[in-house]
């Protein structure tokens, strides 16, 4: 462990983070979940959590007062569910703070133990992940500004102006954005690192030569077992977020589909489209990386078969058979009865399309009745 710490020092920034985790570390420190637990961080976490909680309670009270007005109710339920997801994310990050930063150090240590060609594979995934994280942060902040701005404009234009809820949302919505980016993009980063290591393991198995003895095979099998163990730890750390994200996002997208139909042709439609896009990005983050983990982890089974196993002795072939049986069980980003995968994303978007079509018929009937 001491040698790993020494090797990490040259690439660590003064704030204790590493390059591939820079975007996430900024957001994490902004919500009070830093590498070191300080009094300032705890106060910042409490301020963020309470602000979002008060916003959620405020939207619930507002929804209760306007329960007979369907559009106002839908407008209110969106921020309510979003605030709930923000609270779940922030609480989850705080609960797994030590494990979160241990993942960062562990992946960085694993990267520095690789060969030059293998490091390039990891760096390729890291570059893509950094681009997605920055893009996520920028688009989420832009959506937050648009959402808050539209709420303020509606208050200004209304005859009975009530500034309490919009002003509260001004502050809380940006905390929620930071919660989302910190949680979602960190899951994406860890999953991306795992995918890179599964690709490296595949290449090592395919290039393995058994005439050099079984020591190299033993090390590779242990490395594969370690990566599988880390995969289970990562999924376990985010399973509550995955469950809530997939369930709540399905409801939000269906509700937005209904709002889009009723607001077609109005300026408010832009806000709903932006909001729906942000929710889709969040779901896609988990489903895409969940599918990547599933696919690349199970390809290790094929990579073992592609090696020259037929030249190995019987004892080595038994070891390879056990390794194939282990690799035949893919890494599954599953939480409860939901699974973060592209088929799940397709099912969620299919429900949105069905509701959109149904909503179109409802709008047509309403116009005929008028």
ABEGO torsion letter per residue (X at the ends): XAAAAAAAAAABBAAGBBAAAAAAAAAAAAAGBBABBBAAAAAAAAAAAAAAAAAAAAAAAAAAAAAABAAAAAAAAAAAAAAAAAAAAAAAAAAAAAAAAAAAAAAAAAAAABBAAAAAAAAAAAAAAAAAAAAAAAAAAAAAAAAAAAAAAAAAABABBBAAAAAAAAAAAAAAAAAAAAAAAAAAAAAAAAAAAAAAAAAAAAABBAAAEAAAAAAAAAAAAAAAAAAAAAAAAAAAAAAAAAAAAAAAAAAAAAAAAAABGBAAAAAAAAAAAAAAAAAAAAAAAAAAAAAAAAAAAAAAAABBAAABBAAAAAAAAAAAAAAABBBBBBBEABBBBAAAAAAAAAAAAAAAAAAAAAAAAAAAAX
